[in-house]
Amino acid sequence: MAIAASLAFGLFWARAGAPVHAGRPGAWFGLVLGAVGYPFAQVWLHGEAIGVVTDLLKAPLGRVEGLEVDTVMMVVVSVLTAYADEITRLAMLVSVMLVMGQPSDARAITAAVVAPSAGYAMIAAQVVLSRSLGPVGSDQMLAYSFVQEWAWVGLHLGTAYLLARGWMSDRLIGYFIAAGILHASALYVVTLDEIGWHPAVVTLLVVAIGLFAFSWGASLIPSGRR
C-alpha cells in the first residue's frame, strides 16, 4: 500500500516536482537513512522526548482557570512533533550532504534533503495503511487513509524542498520555521478526527495543506532539467 501511495504521488511528482540527482549513491543512502530514521522519530522523539515535555506542561496548564487544556495540548504536541521531525530532517540533510561531498549544485542539494524525506514518508505510509487494513478497519477508512498518506508524502517532500531552498539561499532558519508551521498544521488537522470532525473534512484539509506545501516548495527550486 505504501508503494502504491508513493507511485501514485510519483506520477504527480514527475510533472510538478523539482529535478533532483536521484541517481547519485548519496541519494540512495539518504533514502535508506530516512527509512531507518522513522522508528527513531516515532519511538524516541514522538514518544519519550515529547511525552516528557507534555507531562511537564500539563500540570501548570491545568491550574489556569477556563483554559481548554486538551485543545492547548493538541496544539503543543502538534508543534513539538512537527519541529522534532524537521530537526531530524535537517540532521539527515547534513549527513547526506557529507556523503555526497558537500555539493553546490541545486539538484544535488535537493536530492540530499528529498531522499531521506521520501524514505521516511514511505515507511510512515506503510505503517498507517497496514493498520487501516487490520481487522478493525473498513473500506471507507482505508480510502481516507490512502488519500491522507498520499497528501503526507506531498507534505514531506514539500517541506524538504523548503529546507533545500533555505540551504541554497542561506535563509535556512526562515524556511525551517515555515516548514514546521505547515507540518504542525497538518498534524493538528489530523487530531480533529478525534473530537468528532468527519474524516472526509479532515482528509480534505490534509490534502490541501500537503499540496500547498509541495507546490510552494517545488516552485522555489530551480526547474531546469537536463
Secondary structure as the mmCIF struct_conf table of DSSP 4:
data_model
#
loop_
_struct_conf.conf_type_id
_struct_conf.id
_struct_conf.beg_label_comp_id
_struct_conf.beg_label_asym_id
_struct_conf.beg_label_seq_id
_struct_conf.end_label_comp_id
_struct_conf.end_label_asym_id
_struct_conf.end_label_seq_id
HELX_RH_AL_P HELX_RH_AL_P1 ALA A 2 ALA A 16
BEND BEND1 GLY A 17 GLY A 17
HELX_LH_PP_P HELX_LH_PP_P1 ALA A 18 PRO A 19
TURN_TY1_P TURN_TY1_P1 ALA A 22 GLY A 23
BEND BEND2 ARG A 24 ARG A 24
HELX_RH_AL_P HELX_RH_AL_P2 PRO A 25 PHE A 40
HELX_RH_PI_P HELX_RH_PI_P1 ALA A 41 ALA A 49
HELX_RH_AL_P HELX_RH_AL_P3 ILE A 50 GLY A 62
TURN_TY1_P TURN_TY1_P2 ARG A 63 ARG A 63
BEND BEND3 VAL A 64 VAL A 64
TURN_TY1_P TURN_TY1_P3 GLU A 65 GLY A 66
HELX_RH_AL_P HELX_RH_AL_P4 VAL A 69 VAL A 99
TURN_TY1_P TURN_TY1_P4 MET A 100 GLY A 101
BEND BEND4 ASP A 105 ASP A 105
HELX_RH_AL_P HELX_RH_AL_P5 ALA A 106 SER A 132
TURN_TY1_P TURN_TY1_P5 LEU A 133 LEU A 133
BEND BEND5 GLY A 134 GLY A 134
TURN_TY1_P TURN_TY1_P6 PRO A 135 VAL A 136
HELX_RH_AL_P HELX_RH_AL_P6 ASP A 139 SER A 169
TURN_TY1_P TURN_TY1_P7 ASP A 170 ASP A 170
HELX_RH_AL_P HELX_RH_AL_P7 LEU A 172 THR A 191
HELX_RH_3T_P HELX_RH_3T_P1 LEU A 192 ILE A 195
TURN_TY1_P TURN_TY1_P8 GLY A 196 GLY A 196
HELX_RH_AL_P HELX_RH_AL_P8 PRO A 199 LEU A 220
BEND BEND6 ILE A 221 ILE A 221
#
